[in-house]
């Protein structure tokens, strides 16, 4: 699938509130699909309500109304890259596996169906920092920088947040993202005002924006401003957008409490 996550992230940045609203209703799906479902429903003037497949609605005693158009979500597809055979056979086995994303039109909202009553509560996000650090094998250490401009830093699998940081939650997510994204495998990340706005900083701030938006924490506008100021000079690379969504999901899942039994999709 070509250039789907980058426009999705850009839409999240330009429509305040859509990320938290999408999570509340579509928390069982990935963060990217949450936003994707929300935008499609809003484009059709439909409320953000439960979505399920045709067969799942049938199991719940409801049927899809005639003429309704399905909502498309991103589905991962594992593909094997074919290695050329020395004898000229391009279908030789032994190629590497890689993942592609394809839009699949399989879901319908509650308003697109009819039948037995169905009510699903909106989910309130919960996230535990200590649980996330343990699950991700990342250590939160004492902040030891003297430079007041440094909000936080990440070194290998250790992070620190300035106790005077203006938005400590956003800073913590930013530093966690540096580690999860693999940025600290090459060099330490010190976030000072003088550091250029590199692609690594944009990726980390993108993660911080999504997580602060989902958990309704301060710093969303500041994160949005940082990213949008960079995007004025060009489109965020699709690969970076995919990495932002993937890292955000990993950090969010690492800090979520064990959920109660839920209705399957």
Buried (B, 14 or more C-beta within 10 A) or exposed (E): BEEBBBBBBBBBBEBEEBBBBBBBBBBBBBBBBBBBBBBBBBEEEBEBBBBBBBEBBBEBEBBBEEEBEBBBBBEEEEEEEBBEEEEEEEEEEEEEEEEEBEEBEBBBBBBBBEEEEBEBEEBEBEBEBEBBBEBBEBBBEEBEBEEEEBBBBBBEBBBBBBEEBEBBBBBBBBBBBBBBBEBBEEEEBBBEEEEEEEBBBBBBBBBBBBBBBBBBBEBBEBBBEBBEEBBEEEEBBBEBBBBBBBBBBBBBBBBBEEEEEEEEB
